[in-house]
Amino acid sequence: MQTLDRAYFESLDQVDPLAEYRGQFELPAGHIYLNGNSLGVLPKAAKEKAREVVEEQWGQGLIRSWNIHDWIHIPRRVGDKIAGLIGAEPGEVIVADSTSVNLFKLAAAAVKLNAGRSKILSEPGNFPTDLYILQGLESFMDGKVRLVTESRDRIMDAIDEETAVVVLTHVHYKSGAMFDMAAITAKAHEKGALIIWDLSHSTGAVPVALNQVGADFAVGCGYKYLNGGPGAPGFLFAAKRHLAHLEQPLSGWFGHTNPFAMRDEYEPAPGIERTLCGTTSVVCASLLEVGVDIMASADMNLIREKSLRMGQLFMELIELRCGQFGFGIVSSKDPAVRGSQVSLTHEQGFAIMQALIARNIIGDFRAPNILRFGFTPLYVRYVDLWDCVDVLVDIMTHGLWDKAEFKKLTAVT
């Protein structure tokens, strides 16, 4: 049996086929960053891209850059690149707005496509914005559709002939639990329902094959594993078979078939552009493109293999070295249903995470008691896992978390 010591983790880094990617990211010296599932790190190339877009394209090109630097097509251009990461075709993905706004657009469109059905199905404990958006749609439609939530072990049975659309997050934000996308999509279609997948914790972290499983729609964000920066634009996917009939409620001018004709009457664009609304944030989308290009150059199979190995080793270390400290492991040990994170529970989870952060080991906390550790294989090293647990053992052994400064809630946890 392999001895789990620091030398072993260092040896894994020496043969890591993804090790070369770490140098493409801005990582503060002396820090271990295990929170890329919440906010990805800065690609070094994004700094030069930001300078170019601001100083040259905007500063010198001015409004001419919509044509000279092709700003007008950036939503489609970056969307086509993301399509390759999620098993979609060019023309099925576009970068726009935020994940929340995109979910509203697609959920409303799906309900209209499946008129006559009264139920939107999701799960309790889904990422809050998903549930809030669906509650808002339910209220906006004056009860013509109702949001129903069922536990994940009952989701399949809850899909019935009244279900208009199923809305689920592929990888759960707290536990990292991963749905069987193919099986649930097939069940939805068997019952005549449509499905929307939230890929916010999947894209760039786990293999996704939307067209292979026959998914109808999907949304995702650009600032986690795609490393697009805080508040980076989101993206949405709509299968080509739906585009001709898809009507989204935010019919802004960039979704028009000819925005610069400046007509009074709205006429939707024939393709994925009909899901656009307002003007793209060019600076943000340009920075997102840098992160997407890096991700697109990597082998997703190697990414998945490394993230699963990291998760397994991290859980083994927690059980081996932290078993006496009262931690629970809520992430599954089954790699088939685990995303690229491991989540622990502890009644003092918030304070413990703050103590880790004070030692420059950055994970995050999710109420009420979840400590999340995300594994982003392009820049996290195996030895980072050992060092993280080593510091955690020190914090717990000496009660270093038990300080007032670590128990004071912050605005962002």
HUCOR-V240495 format. One record per residue. N is the residue number from 0. RES is the residue in one letter. PHI is phi in radians with two decimals (999 if undefined). NEAR is the number of other ideal C-beta (glycine too) atoms within 8 Angstrom. Layout:
N;RES;PHI;NEAR
N;RES;PHI;NEAR
This chain:
0;M;999;2
1;Q;-1.17;4
2;T;-1.32;5
3;L;-1.54;10
4;D;-2.34;7
5;R;-1.09;9
6;A;-1.08;6
7;Y;-1.13;10
8;F;-1.17;15
9;E;-1.10;10
10;S;-1.16;8
11;L;-1.15;11
12;D;-1.15;11
13;Q;-1.17;7
14;V;-1.99;6
15;D;-1.25;10
16;P;-1.21;6
17;L;-1.73;11
18;A;-1.03;9
19;E;-1.09;5
20;Y;-1.26;11
21;R;-0.98;10
22;G;-1.18;5
23;Q;-1.51;10
24;F;-2.09;13
25;E;-1.49;8
26;L;-2.10;9
27;P;-1.01;7
28;A;-1.02;4
29;G;1.38;4
30;H;-1.87;9
31;I;-2.04;10
32;Y;-1.88;12
33;L;-2.08;13
34;N;-2.34;11
35;G;-1.19;16
36;N;-1.35;14
37;S;-2.01;8
38;L;-2.52;8
39;G;-1.20;12
40;V;-1.50;12
41;L;-1.41;9
42;P;-1.19;12
43;K;-1.01;9
44;A;-1.15;9
45;A;-1.20;13
46;K;-1.14;9
47;E;-1.20;8
48;K;-1.11;12
49;A;-1.08;11
50;R;-1.07;9
51;E;-1.09;9
52;V;-1.14;13
53;V;-1.34;10
54;E;-1.39;8
55;E;-1.67;10
56;Q;-1.15;13
57;W;-1.41;12
58;G;-1.11;8
59;Q;-1.84;7
60;G;-1.33;11
61;L;0.90;7
62;I;-1.16;5
63;R;-1.07;7
64;S;-1.20;12
65;W;-1.01;8
66;N;-1.74;7
67;I;-1.05;8
68;H;-1.85;8
69;D;1.02;8
70;W;-0.98;10
71;I;-1.07;6
72;H;-1.81;7
73;I;-1.10;14
74;P;-1.06;14
75;R;-1.31;11
76;R;-1.08;10
77;V;-1.24;14
78;G;-1.06;13
79;D;-1.11;11
80;K;-1.21;12
81;I;-1.14;16
82;A;-0.93;14
83;G;-1.16;8
84;L;-1.55;12
85;I;-2.17;16
86;G;1.26;8
87;A;-2.02;11
88;E;-1.76;7
89;P;-0.95;5
90;G;1.59;9
91;E;-1.95;13
92;V;-2.28;13
93;I;-2.48;12
94;V;-1.60;15
95;A;-2.93;14
96;D;0.87;9
97;S;-2.03;9
98;T;-1.00;12
99;S;-1.09;10
100;V;-1.11;12
101;N;-1.12;15
102;L;-1.14;16
103;F;-1.06;13
104;K;-1.04;15
105;L;-1.29;15
106;A;-1.13;15
107;A;-1.12;11
108;A;-1.12;14
109;A;-1.15;14
110;V;-1.08;15
111;K;-1.23;8
112;L;-1.10;10
113;N;-1.92;12
114;A;-1.00;6
115;G;1.74;3
116;R;-1.80;13
117;S;-1.98;7
118;K;-2.17;11
119;I;-1.86;17
120;L;-1.93;14
121;S;-2.52;13
122;E;-2.07;10
123;P;-1.13;6
124;G;1.44;5
125;N;-1.07;14
126;F;-0.96;9
127;P;-0.91;6
128;T;-1.07;9
129;D;-1.08;13
130;L;-1.19;12
131;Y;-1.09;9
132;I;-1.08;12
133;L;-1.20;14
134;Q;-1.11;9
135;G;-1.12;9
136;L;-1.13;15
137;E;-1.02;12
138;S;-1.16;7
139;F;-1.08;6
140;M;-1.60;9
141;D;0.92;5
142;G;1.42;6
143;K;-1.17;5
144;V;-2.25;13
145;R;-2.22;8
146;L;-1.50;11
147;V;-2.12;9
148;T;-2.02;9
149;E;-2.32;11
150;S;-1.04;7
151;R;-1.08;8
152;D;-1.37;4
153;R;-2.02;8
154;I;-1.01;15
155;M;-1.00;8
156;D;-1.24;6
157;A;-1.44;10
158;I;-1.36;13
159;D;-2.41;7
160;E;-1.23;6
161;E;-1.57;7
162;T;-1.37;16
163;A;-1.42;13
164;V;-2.64;14
165;V;-1.82;15
166;V;-2.16;14
167;L;-2.37;14
168;T;-1.60;13
169;H;-1.04;13
170;V;-1.99;14
171;H;-1.17;12
172;Y;-1.20;9
173;K;-1.53;10
174;S;-1.57;9
175;G;1.39;16
176;A;-1.14;12
177;M;-2.06;13
178;F;-1.26;11
179;D;-1.42;7
180;M;-1.06;12
181;A;-1.12;8
182;A;-1.17;8
183;I;-1.25;15
184;T;-1.08;13
185;A;-1.09;10
186;K;-1.16;10
187;A;-1.04;13
188;H;-1.20;10
189;E;-1.04;6
190;K;-1.64;10
191;G;1.43;8
192;A;-1.61;14
193;L;-1.71;12
194;I;-2.40;15
195;I;-2.11;16
196;W;-1.81;14
197;D;-1.57;16
198;L;-1.81;12
199;S;-1.05;13
200;H;-1.83;15
201;S;-2.02;15
202;T;-1.11;14
203;G;1.50;9
204;A;-2.07;15
205;V;-2.34;11
206;P;-1.09;7
207;V;-2.27;12
208;A;-2.32;9
209;L;-1.03;14
210;N;-1.25;11
211;Q;-1.09;7
212;V;-1.58;10
213;G;1.41;9
214;A;-1.05;13
215;D;-1.55;11
216;F;-2.50;16
217;A;-2.75;12
218;V;-2.30;16
219;G;-2.94;16
220;C;-1.97;12
221;G;-1.84;15
222;Y;-1.91;12
223;K;-1.68;15
224;Y;-1.24;12
225;L;-1.50;16
226;N;1.00;16
227;G;-1.53;14
228;G;1.76;14
229;P;-1.01;5
230;G;1.29;6
231;A;-0.99;15
232;P;-1.03;14
233;G;-1.53;16
234;F;-2.49;16
235;L;-2.40;15
236;F;-2.10;15
237;A;-2.35;14
238;A;-1.02;13
239;K;-0.98;8
240;R;-1.13;4
241;H;-1.71;11
242;L;-1.07;12
243;A;-1.13;5
244;H;-1.99;6
245;L;-1.33;11
246;E;-2.10;7
247;Q;-1.75;12
248;P;-1.32;8
249;L;-1.69;9
250;S;-1.43;9
251;G;-1.46;9
252;W;-1.23;6
253;F;-1.34;12
254;G;-1.59;15
255;H;-1.30;14
256;T;-1.12;6
257;N;-2.58;7
258;P;-0.95;7
259;F;-1.58;4
260;A;-1.32;6
261;M;0.99;4
262;R;-1.41;7
263;D;-1.31;2
264;E;-1.60;4
265;Y;-1.42;6
266;E;-2.32;7
267;P;-1.15;10
268;A;-1.06;10
269;P;-1.28;8
270;G;-2.04;7
271;I;-1.07;13
272;E;-1.08;12
273;R;-1.14;12
274;T;-1.52;14
275;L;-1.30;13
276;C;-2.24;11
277;G;-1.77;8
278;T;-1.19;4
279;T;-1.19;13
280;S;-1.33;7
281;V;-1.12;12
282;V;-1.08;10
283;C;-1.14;12
284;A;-1.15;15
285;S;-1.17;12
286;L;-1.22;15
287;L;-1.04;16
288;E;-1.05;13
289;V;-1.08;14
290;G;-1.13;17
291;V;-1.13;15
292;D;-1.08;9
293;I;-1.11;14
294;M;-1.09;13
295;A;-1.17;9
296;S;-1.45;5
297;A;-1.63;11
298;D;-1.54;6
299;M;-1.09;8
300;N;-1.13;7
301;L;-1.21;11
302;I;-1.06;14
303;R;-1.13;12
304;E;-1.04;8
305;K;-1.21;12
306;S;-1.12;14
307;L;-1.18;10
308;R;-1.14;9
309;M;-1.08;13
310;G;-1.06;16
311;Q;-1.09;10
312;L;-1.14;12
313;F;-1.11;14
314;M;-1.14;12
315;E;-1.11;9
316;L;-1.13;13
317;I;-1.07;14
318;E;-1.17;9
319;L;-1.28;8
320;R;-1.93;8
321;C;-2.15;13
322;G;-1.06;8
323;Q;-1.55;4
324;F;-1.79;7
325;G;1.51;6
326;F;-1.42;10
327;G;-1.97;7
328;I;-1.93;12
329;V;-1.66;9
330;S;-1.32;13
331;S;-1.25;8
332;K;-1.44;8
333;D;-1.40;6
334;P;-1.10;8
335;A;-1.20;5
336;V;-2.18;8
337;R;-2.12;14
338;G;-1.37;13
339;S;-1.85;16
340;Q;-2.67;13
341;V;-2.22;14
342;S;-2.00;15
343;L;-1.91;13
344;T;-2.06;11
345;H;-2.86;12
346;E;-1.13;5
347;Q;-1.92;8
348;G;-0.97;14
349;F;-1.10;11
350;A;-1.12;12
351;I;-1.12;15
352;M;-1.13;12
353;Q;-1.12;13
354;A;-1.16;13
355;L;-1.12;14
356;I;-1.08;10
357;A;-1.11;7
358;R;-1.72;8
359;N;1.17;9
360;I;-2.00;13
361;I;-1.88;11
362;G;-1.99;14
363;D;-2.64;10
364;F;-2.14;12
365;R;-2.26;9
366;A;-1.02;6
367;P;-1.61;4
368;N;-2.65;7
369;I;-1.73;14
370;L;-1.81;13
371;R;-1.84;15
372;F;-2.21;12
373;G;-1.69;12
374;F;-1.98;15
375;T;-1.89;15
376;P;-1.10;12
377;L;-1.28;13
378;Y;-2.39;12
379;V;-1.55;13
380;R;-1.68;9
381;Y;-1.07;12
382;V;-1.13;11
383;D;-1.08;10
384;L;-1.15;13
385;W;-1.06;13
386;D;-1.15;11
387;C;-1.06;15
388;V;-1.16;13
389;D;-1.05;9
390;V;-1.21;11
391;L;-1.06;12
392;V;-1.05;10
393;D;-1.10;9
394;I;-1.07;13
395;M;-1.32;12
396;T;-1.08;6
397;H;-1.82;6
398;G;1.05;6
399;L;-1.24;9
400;W;-1.30;12
401;D;-1.47;7
402;K;-2.31;9
403;A;-1.01;5
404;E;-1.11;6
405;F;-1.55;13
406;K;-1.80;9
407;K;-1.41;6
408;L;-1.14;5
409;T;-1.77;5
410;A;-1.11;2
411;V;-2.08;3
412;T;-1.89;8
